[in-house]
Amino acid sequence: MTGPIEDGPRRTDPRSFAVRAISMLGQLVLPILFGAFAILDEGDLGDLALYFVPLVLVAVGANMAFAYLRWRRLTYTVGEADIRVESGILSRAARSVPYERIQDVSLEQKPVPRLFGLVEVKFETGAGGGDDLALTYLTQGEGERLRELVRARRDGTVVASDSTDTVEADSGHLLFAMSPKRVVTFGLFEFSLAVVAVVAGLAQQFDFLLPFEVWDWREQLAAPGQWLAGLGFLAQVLGVVVAIGSLALVGVATGVIRTVLREWNFRLERTDKGLRRRRGLLTRTDLVMPVHRVQALRLRTGFLRRLFGWHALKVVSLASDSGSANHEAVPFAQMDEIAPVVAETGFALPATNLDWDRAMPAYRVDGFLLGFAVTLLISAIALAFGRWELALIPPILGGGWMALHEYLDWRWSRYALDRDQLYARRGWLAPSLTIGSRHKLQSAEIIRNPLARLRGYADLHFGLAGGNLRMRGLPLARAQAIRDAVLASMGERDFSEVVETSGSRLEAH
């Protein structure tokens, strides 16, 4: 039994239409501004009362009426086997999602709904994209009640469905939290060249609003014989340093701002339902990651972060889709802070005495030779156009870089197998470690292209809900042995009956 079925369709909170109306007003700003310029271009105040004010009132009134109709025509029903959402003003659409397809339910509070105490309830189906379902907006209490009810129906446990009282948050203990100082430190490592490119593009589009000519200054800096060149070599170097420093400052500042908005008051707790993550300054998200659905862990770092010992931990679960929905459990921490979280998931970090495998040297040599062949082709094209001086650059620089890369990748990338887990460590510039459960993988596949068959090596691909766990360039016999061992582990447990062990402290409700 999972409790009584709810009585008929329900509507979202009545304040939802006000939230929608406010959000839609933002879309009317530009049309109203264009209308103001068109109507008031001659400065006649009579037109203000005759045309502009009525236009604004009609637009705002229509916006409010449309938002109200959308709210009035949207209903949801929590049935015995599925949750059903019907919407549409003129043409009606009905969507039904069975409980067994719902991987988890998360709550999200964006700035405007947060002012009204409302949340958006998201039902993750694991299919990603438009296949997920969301209800906008419910009260905090109703959102938590609905989350518990859907989980209970999915898991076949008992919960009262007709209670309208606020469901208290799961009690649990804190595993990891980020202080404001830690969040800002994290932001300093989130420098993004993409943001710098966007800022440069905006400066080009709106340079008429700036008090100086951006691109004229750029030409004066670069072109010989201009004013900066006349100040001497040191002044030119100083100008270049200032320009690069300004762009770097923009990248760092935007990285800090984005990180603060996303990670502010980050808290990860162990609850009866799993790992509960809450974060966000303006948009507050509340997500629970059921531990028994975790298939793998991903530990990542970056070139600069590894120098300071900073790492990130992501959870790959059945609610993930193609890797894009991998749940970030610990975004920025030292390994001694990550280790307790790993233990709570039922996984373990690699032992110091673990026997690691590397890719065959033939695999790395073949990778270098294929890349070097491309550089020779580029050189041949340069020679065909009579540019022999350019023909030397690709094989020297490109070949040298590829040789260094293949060597370092061979040195740092390695794979291992123990009684319960698979390990795949990749990368030398920004290393990553994937830890997969032998019992929860979905598939194991050996892949060999013609060159691999000729040279005696193979790739192993293991299926995960959040992508693939890959082992590259292993000797064929070793790849077959690992595949057979993993398939045997997968067959020991019915995937549909995966439950948490007593050590994970999950209690049935």
C-alpha positions as CSV (number, residue, x, y, z in Angstrom):
1,M,0.0,0.0,0.0
2,T,1.1,3.5,-0.8
3,G,-1.7,5.5,0.8
4,P,-5.0,6.7,-0.7
5,I,-5.2,8.3,-4.1
6,E,-5.6,12.0,-4.1
7,D,-9.1,13.3,-4.8
8,G,-9.2,14.6,-8.4
9,P,-7.0,17.2,-10.2
10,R,-5.3,20.0,-8.3
11,R,-4.1,23.4,-9.3
12,T,-0.7,25.0,-8.5
13,D,-0.6,27.8,-6.0
14,P,-2.8,30.7,-7.0
15,R,0.2,33.1,-6.7
16,S,1.7,31.2,-9.6
17,F,-0.1,33.4,-12.1
18,A,1.4,36.5,-10.4
19,V,4.9,35.0,-10.7
20,R,4.3,34.2,-14.3
21,A,2.9,37.7,-14.9
22,I,6.0,39.3,-13.4
23,S,8.3,37.1,-15.4
24,M,6.4,37.9,-18.6
25,L,6.7,41.6,-17.9
26,G,10.4,41.4,-18.6
27,Q,9.5,40.3,-22.1
28,L,7.4,43.4,-22.6
29,V,10.2,45.9,-21.7
30,L,11.7,46.1,-25.1
31,P,8.4,46.4,-27.0
32,I,7.3,49.1,-24.6
33,L,10.5,51.0,-25.1
34,F,10.3,50.8,-28.9
35,G,6.7,51.9,-28.6
36,A,7.7,54.9,-26.5
37,F,10.4,56.0,-29.0
38,A,7.9,55.7,-31.8
39,I,5.0,57.5,-30.1
40,L,7.0,60.1,-28.1
41,D,9.7,60.9,-30.7
42,E,8.4,64.5,-31.1
43,G,8.1,65.2,-27.4
44,D,4.4,65.8,-27.4
45,L,3.1,65.1,-23.9
46,G,-0.4,64.8,-25.3
47,D,0.6,61.6,-27.0
48,L,1.7,60.2,-23.6
49,A,-1.9,60.3,-22.3
50,L,-3.6,59.5,-25.6
51,Y,-1.5,56.6,-26.9
52,F,1.4,55.5,-24.7
53,V,-0.3,55.0,-21.3
54,P,-3.3,53.1,-22.8
55,L,-0.8,50.9,-24.8
56,V,1.1,50.1,-21.6
57,L,-2.1,49.4,-19.7
58,V,-3.4,47.1,-22.4
59,A,-0.1,45.2,-22.7
60,V,0.1,44.7,-18.9
61,G,-3.6,43.8,-18.6
62,A,-3.3,41.2,-21.4
63,N,-0.2,39.8,-19.8
64,M,-2.0,39.4,-16.4
65,A,-5.0,37.9,-18.1
66,F,-3.0,35.4,-20.1
67,A,-1.0,34.4,-17.0
68,Y,-4.2,33.9,-15.1
69,L,-5.7,31.7,-17.8
70,R,-2.5,29.6,-18.0
71,W,-2.7,29.0,-14.3
72,R,-6.4,28.3,-14.3
73,R,-6.1,25.7,-17.1
74,L,-3.1,23.8,-15.6
75,T,-3.9,20.9,-13.3
76,Y,-2.0,18.0,-11.9
77,T,-3.3,14.7,-10.6
78,V,-1.3,12.3,-8.4
79,G,-2.8,8.9,-9.2
80,E,-2.1,5.4,-8.1
81,A,0.4,4.6,-10.9
82,D,1.4,7.9,-12.4
83,I,1.3,11.7,-12.1
84,R,-0.7,13.5,-14.8
85,V,-0.4,17.1,-15.8
86,E,-2.9,18.8,-18.1
87,S,-2.3,22.3,-19.6
88,G,-3.2,24.6,-22.4
89,I,-5.6,27.5,-23.0
90,L,-7.1,26.8,-26.4
91,S,-5.6,23.4,-27.2
92,R,-5.2,21.0,-24.3
93,A,-2.2,18.8,-23.7
94,A,-2.0,15.9,-21.2
95,R,1.2,14.4,-20.0
96,S,1.4,11.3,-17.8
97,V,4.6,10.0,-16.2
98,P,4.6,6.6,-14.4
99,Y,6.2,6.5,-11.0
100,E,8.7,3.8,-12.0
101,R,10.2,6.2,-14.6
102,I,10.7,9.0,-12.0
103,Q,14.3,8.8,-10.8
104,D,14.0,11.6,-8.3
105,V,12.2,14.8,-7.4
106,S,14.0,18.1,-6.8
107,L,12.9,21.6,-5.7
108,E,14.1,24.8,-7.2
109,Q,13.5,28.4,-6.1
110,K,14.2,31.2,-8.6
111,P,14.4,34.8,-7.4
112,V,10.8,35.8,-8.1
113,P,9.1,32.7,-6.9
114,R,11.3,32.9,-3.8
115,L,9.8,36.2,-2.9
116,F,6.4,34.5,-2.8
117,G,7.6,31.4,-0.9
118,L,7.0,29.2,-3.9
119,V,9.1,26.4,-5.4
120,E,9.3,24.6,-8.8
121,V,9.0,20.9,-8.5
122,K,11.0,18.9,-11.0
123,F,10.5,15.2,-11.7
124,E,13.7,13.7,-13.2
125,T,12.9,10.8,-15.5
126,G,16.5,10.0,-16.6
127,A,15.7,10.7,-20.2
128,G,16.7,14.4,-20.0
129,G,15.6,17.3,-22.2
130,G,11.9,17.7,-22.7
131,D,11.0,14.3,-21.2
132,D,11.4,15.7,-17.7
133,L,8.3,17.1,-16.0
134,A,8.0,20.2,-13.8
135,L,5.2,21.9,-11.8
136,T,5.4,25.7,-11.4
137,Y,4.7,26.7,-8.7
138,L,3.8,25.2,-5.4
139,T,4.3,26.2,-1.8
140,Q,7.4,24.9,0.0
141,G,5.3,22.6,2.1
142,E,3.3,21.3,-0.8
143,G,6.4,20.7,-2.8
144,E,8.0,18.7,0.0
145,R,4.8,16.8,0.5
146,L,4.5,16.0,-3.2
147,R,8.2,14.9,-3.3
148,E,7.7,12.5,-0.4
149,L,4.5,11.1,-1.9
150,V,5.9,10.5,-5.4
151,R,9.0,8.8,-3.8
152,A,6.7,6.6,-1.7
153,R,4.6,5.6,-4.7
154,R,7.7,4.8,-6.7
155,D,9.3,2.7,-3.9
156,G,6.0,1.1,-2.8
157,T,6.1,2.4,0.7
158,V,3.3,3.9,2.8
159,V,2.8,7.7,3.2
160,A,-0.4,9.7,3.8
161,S,-1.3,11.6,0.6
162,D,-4.1,13.7,1.9
163,S,-2.1,15.7,4.4
164,T,-1.6,19.4,3.6
165,D,0.8,20.0,6.4
166,T,4.3,21.1,5.6
167,V,6.6,18.1,5.3
168,E,9.7,18.7,7.4
169,A,13.1,18.3,5.8
170,D,14.7,15.0,6.3
171,S,16.9,14.9,9.4
172,G,20.5,14.2,8.6
173,H,24.0,15.1,9.5
174,L,26.2,17.5,7.6
175,L,28.9,16.0,5.3
176,F,30.2,19.1,3.6
177,A,29.6,22.8,3.5
178,M,31.2,25.8,1.8
179,S,31.8,29.0,3.7
180,P,31.7,32.4,1.9
181,K,35.5,32.4,1.8
182,R,35.6,28.9,0.2
183,V,32.9,30.0,-2.4
184,V,34.9,33.1,-3.4
185,T,38.1,31.0,-3.5
186,F,36.3,28.6,-5.8
187,G,35.3,31.4,-8.0
188,L,38.9,32.5,-8.5
189,F,39.5,29.2,-10.3
190,E,36.4,29.6,-12.5
191,F,38.1,32.0,-15.0
192,S,36.4,31.6,-18.3
193,L,37.8,32.7,-21.7
194,A,34.2,32.4,-23.1
195,V,33.1,35.2,-20.8
196,V,35.9,37.4,-22.0
197,A,34.8,36.7,-25.6
198,V,31.2,37.6,-24.8
199,V,32.4,40.9,-23.1
200,A,34.5,41.7,-26.1
201,G,31.5,41.0,-28.4
202,L,29.2,43.2,-26.3
203,A,31.8,46.0,-26.4
204,Q,31.8,45.8,-30.2
205,Q,28.0,45.9,-30.4
206,F,27.6,48.8,-27.9
207,D,30.8,50.7,-28.4
208,F,28.7,53.8,-29.1
209,L,27.8,53.9,-25.4
210,L,31.4,53.8,-24.2
211,P,33.3,57.1,-23.4
212,F,36.3,55.9,-25.5
213,E,36.9,54.1,-28.8
214,V,37.8,50.5,-27.9
215,W,38.8,49.3,-31.3
216,D,40.7,52.5,-32.2
217,W,42.8,52.1,-29.1
218,R,43.4,48.5,-30.1
219,E,44.6,49.6,-33.5
220,Q,46.9,52.3,-31.9
221,L,48.3,49.6,-29.7
222,A,49.0,47.2,-32.5
223,A,49.9,49.4,-35.5
224,P,53.5,50.6,-35.9
225,G,54.2,54.4,-35.9
226,Q,51.2,55.2,-33.7
227,W,51.2,57.2,-30.4
228,L,52.0,54.2,-28.2
229,A,55.0,53.2,-30.3
230,G,56.4,56.7,-29.8
231,L,56.5,56.1,-26.0
232,G,59.2,53.5,-26.2
233,F,59.4,49.7,-25.9
234,L,58.7,49.6,-22.1
235,A,55.6,51.6,-22.5
236,Q,54.3,49.3,-25.2
237,V,55.0,46.3,-23.0
238,L,53.2,48.0,-20.2
239,G,50.2,48.7,-22.5
240,V,50.0,45.1,-23.5
241,V,50.2,44.0,-19.9
242,V,47.4,46.4,-18.9
243,A,45.2,45.1,-21.7
244,I,45.8,41.5,-20.9
245,G,45.4,42.2,-17.2
246,S,42.0,44.0,-17.8
247,L,40.7,41.0,-19.7
248,A,41.9,38.6,-17.0
249,L,40.2,40.8,-14.4
250,V,37.0,40.6,-16.3
251,G,37.3,36.8,-16.5
252,V,38.1,36.4,-12.8
253,A,35.3,38.8,-11.7
254,T,32.7,37.0,-13.7
255,G,33.9,33.6,-12.5
256,V,33.6,34.8,-8.9
257,I,30.1,36.2,-9.5
258,R,28.8,33.1,-11.3
259,T,30.2,30.9,-8.6
260,V,28.7,32.9,-5.7
261,L,25.3,32.9,-7.4
262,R,25.4,29.1,-7.9
263,E,27.2,27.8,-4.9
264,W,26.3,30.2,-2.1
265,N,25.5,28.5,1.2
266,F,26.3,25.1,-0.3
267,R,25.4,22.2,2.1
268,L,25.5,18.5,1.5
269,E,23.8,16.3,4.1
270,R,23.3,12.6,4.6
271,T,19.6,12.0,5.1
272,D,17.3,8.9,5.3
273,K,16.6,9.4,1.6
274,G,20.2,9.9,0.4
275,L,22.5,12.8,-0.1
276,R,20.7,16.1,0.1
277,R,22.3,19.1,-1.6
278,R,21.2,22.7,-1.2
279,R,22.8,25.7,-2.8
280,G,22.2,29.0,-4.5
281,L,22.0,32.7,-3.7
282,L,19.2,33.9,-6.0
283,T,18.1,30.6,-7.4
284,R,18.0,28.1,-4.5
285,T,18.0,24.4,-5.4
286,D,17.2,21.4,-3.1
287,L,18.2,18.1,-4.6
288,V,18.3,14.6,-3.0
289,M,20.5,12.0,-4.6
290,P,19.4,8.5,-3.5
291,V,22.6,6.5,-2.6
292,H,21.3,3.2,-3.8
293,R,21.0,4.6,-7.3
294,V,24.6,5.7,-7.6
295,Q,26.4,3.8,-10.3
296,A,29.7,5.7,-10.3
297,L,31.7,8.6,-9.0
298,R,33.9,11.1,-10.9
299,L,36.7,12.9,-9.3
300,R,38.1,15.8,-11.3
301,T,40.6,18.6,-10.9
302,G,42.3,21.2,-13.1
303,F,45.8,22.2,-14.1
304,L,45.9,25.0,-11.5
305,R,43.6,23.4,-9.0
306,R,45.7,20.3,-8.6
307,L,48.7,22.5,-7.6
308,F,46.6,23.6,-4.5
309,G,45.0,20.2,-3.9
310,W,41.5,21.2,-4.9
311,H,39.2,18.5,-6.4
312,A,35.5,18.1,-7.3
313,L,33.3,15.0,-6.8
314,K,30.3,14.2,-9.0
315,V,27.8,11.4,-8.6
316,V,26.6,9.4,-11.6
317,S,23.2,8.0,-10.9
318,L,20.2,6.5,-12.7
319,A,18.8,10.0,-12.9
320,S,21.7,11.2,-15.1
321,D,21.4,11.6,-18.9
322,S,24.4,11.5,-21.2
323,G,26.6,12.9,-18.5
324,S,24.9,16.3,-18.4
325,A,22.9,15.6,-15.3
326,N,25.7,14.2,-13.2
327,H,25.0,15.5,-9.7
328,E,27.8,17.6,-8.2
329,A,28.2,16.4,-4.7
330,V,31.3,18.3,-3.7
331,P,32.3,21.0,-6.1
332,F,35.5,22.3,-4.5
333,A,37.3,20.5,-1.7
334,Q,40.5,18.8,-0.5
335,M,40.7,15.0,-0.7
336,D,40.4,14.6,3.1
337,E,37.0,16.4,2.8
338,I,35.9,14.3,-0.1
339,A,36.8,10.9,1.4
340,P,33.9,10.9,4.0
341,V,31.4,11.7,1.2
342,V,32.8,8.8,-0.9
343,A,32.4,6.5,2.0
344,E,28.8,7.5,2.5
345,T,28.0,6.5,-1.1
346,G,29.2,3.0,-0.5
347,F,32.2,3.4,-2.8
348,A,35.9,3.5,-1.8
349,L,38.9,5.4,-3.1
350,P,41.7,3.4,-4.8
351,A,43.9,1.4,-2.3
352,T,47.5,2.2,-2.3
353,N,48.4,-1.4,-3.2
354,L,46.0,-1.6,-6.2
355,D,47.4,-3.2,-9.3
356,W,47.0,-0.7,-12.2
357,D,47.0,-1.5,-15.9
358,R,48.3,0.9,-18.6
359,A,47.5,1.1,-22.3
360,M,49.9,-0.9,-24.5
361,P,52.8,1.1,-25.9
362,A,51.6,0.1,-29.4
363,Y,48.3,2.0,-28.7
364,R,50.3,5.1,-27.9
365,V,52.6,4.7,-30.8
366,D,49.7,4.3,-33.2
367,G,48.0,7.4,-31.8
368,F,51.2,9.4,-32.4
369,L,51.7,8.0,-36.0
370,L,48.1,8.8,-37.0
371,G,48.4,12.4,-35.7
372,F,51.8,12.8,-37.3
373,A,50.4,11.7,-40.6
374,V,48.0,14.6,-40.4
375,T,50.8,17.1,-39.9
376,L,52.6,15.6,-42.9
377,L,49.5,16.1,-45.0
378,I,49.4,19.8,-43.9
379,S,53.0,20.2,-44.8
380,A,52.4,18.7,-48.2
381,I,49.6,21.2,-48.9
382,A,52.0,24.0,-47.9
383,L,54.7,22.7,-50.2
384,A,52.2,22.5,-53.0
385,F,51.7,26.3,-52.7
386,G,55.4,26.8,-52.6
387,R,55.6,27.8,-48.9
388,W,58.4,25.5,-47.8
389,E,59.2,27.6,-44.7
390,L,55.7,26.9,-43.4
391,A,55.9,23.2,-44.3
392,L,58.4,22.6,-41.5
393,I,56.2,24.0,-38.7
394,P,53.5,21.3,-38.5
395,P,55.8,18.2,-38.2
396,I,58.2,19.9,-35.8
397,L,55.8,21.7,-33.5
398,G,52.8,19.4,-34.0
399,G,54.8,16.2,-33.9
400,G,56.7,17.2,-30.8
401,W,53.5,18.1,-29.0
402,M,51.8,14.8,-29.9
403,A,54.8,12.8,-28.9
404,L,54.9,14.6,-25.5
405,H,51.1,14.2,-25.1
406,E,51.1,10.4,-25.9
407,Y,54.0,9.8,-23.5
408,L,52.4,11.8,-20.6
409,D,49.0,10.2,-21.3
410,W,50.6,6.7,-21.2
411,R,52.3,7.6,-17.9
412,W,49.3,9.1,-16.1
413,S,46.3,7.2,-17.6
414,R,45.7,3.8,-16.0
415,Y,43.0,1.3,-15.1
416,A,42.3,-1.1,-12.3
417,L,39.8,-3.7,-11.0
418,D,39.2,-4.9,-7.5
419,R,36.5,-7.1,-5.9
420,D,33.7,-4.5,-6.1
421,Q,34.8,-1.6,-8.3
422,L,36.4,-0.4,-11.5
423,Y,38.8,2.5,-11.7
424,A,39.8,4.6,-14.7
425,R,42.3,7.4,-14.2
426,R,42.8,9.7,-17.3
427,G,44.6,12.9,-18.2
428,W,47.8,14.5,-17.2
429,L,47.0,18.2,-17.6
430,A,43.6,18.0,-15.8
431,P,43.4,14.5,-14.3
432,S,40.1,12.7,-13.6
433,L,39.3,9.5,-11.8
434,T,36.1,7.5,-12.5
435,I,35.0,4.8,-9.9
436,G,32.3,2.5,-11.1
437,S,30.5,-0.3,-9.3
438,R,30.9,-3.7,-10.9
439,H,27.4,-4.6,-9.7
440,K,25.6,-1.5,-11.1
441,L,27.0,-1.2,-14.6
442,Q,24.6,-1.6,-17.4
443,S,26.8,-3.2,-20.1
444,A,30.3,-4.3,-21.0
445,E,31.6,-4.1,-24.5
446,I,34.9,-4.8,-26.3
447,I,35.6,-2.5,-29.2
448,R,38.4,-3.1,-31.8
449,N,39.0,-1.2,-35.0
450,P,41.1,-2.7,-37.8
451,L,44.3,-1.2,-36.5
452,A,43.6,-2.5,-33.0
453,R,43.0,-6.0,-34.3
454,L,46.3,-5.9,-36.2
455,R,48.2,-4.6,-33.2
456,G,46.5,-6.8,-30.5
457,Y,44.9,-4.3,-28.2
458,A,41.2,-3.4,-27.4
459,D,39.0,-0.8,-25.8
460,L,36.5,-1.6,-23.1
461,H,33.3,0.4,-22.8
462,F,31.1,0.0,-19.7
463,G,27.6,1.5,-19.9
464,L,26.4,4.0,-17.3
465,A,23.3,6.1,-17.1
466,G,25.5,9.2,-17.2
467,G,27.7,8.1,-20.1
468,N,30.5,5.5,-20.5
469,L,33.4,4.3,-18.4
470,R,36.2,3.5,-20.8
471,M,39.5,1.6,-20.7
472,R,41.6,2.2,-23.8
473,G,44.4,0.3,-25.4
474,L,44.4,-2.7,-23.1
475,P,45.9,-6.1,-24.3
476,L,43.1,-8.2,-25.8
477,A,43.5,-11.0,-23.2
478,R,43.4,-8.5,-20.3
479,A,40.4,-6.7,-21.7
480,Q,38.5,-10.0,-22.1
481,A,39.4,-11.0,-18.5
482,I,38.1,-7.7,-17.1
483,R,34.9,-7.9,-19.2
484,D,34.1,-11.4,-18.0
485,A,34.8,-10.5,-14.4
486,V,32.5,-7.5,-14.6
487,L,29.7,-9.4,-16.4
488,A,29.9,-12.1,-13.7
489,S,29.5,-9.3,-11.0
490,M,26.6,-7.8,-12.9
491,G,24.8,-11.2,-13.0
492,E,25.1,-11.6,-9.2
493,R,22.5,-8.9,-8.5
494,D,19.1,-8.1,-10.0
495,F,19.5,-4.4,-11.1
496,S,15.8,-3.7,-10.4
497,E,16.2,-4.8,-6.8
498,V,19.3,-2.7,-5.9
499,V,18.9,-1.5,-2.3
500,E,21.2,0.2,0.1
501,T,23.2,-1.8,2.6
502,S,22.7,-1.3,6.3
503,G,25.9,0.7,6.4
504,S,24.3,3.4,4.3
505,R,21.7,3.9,7.0
506,L,18.8,4.0,4.6
507,E,15.5,3.3,6.4
508,A,12.4,2.0,4.7
509,H,9.3,4.2,5.1
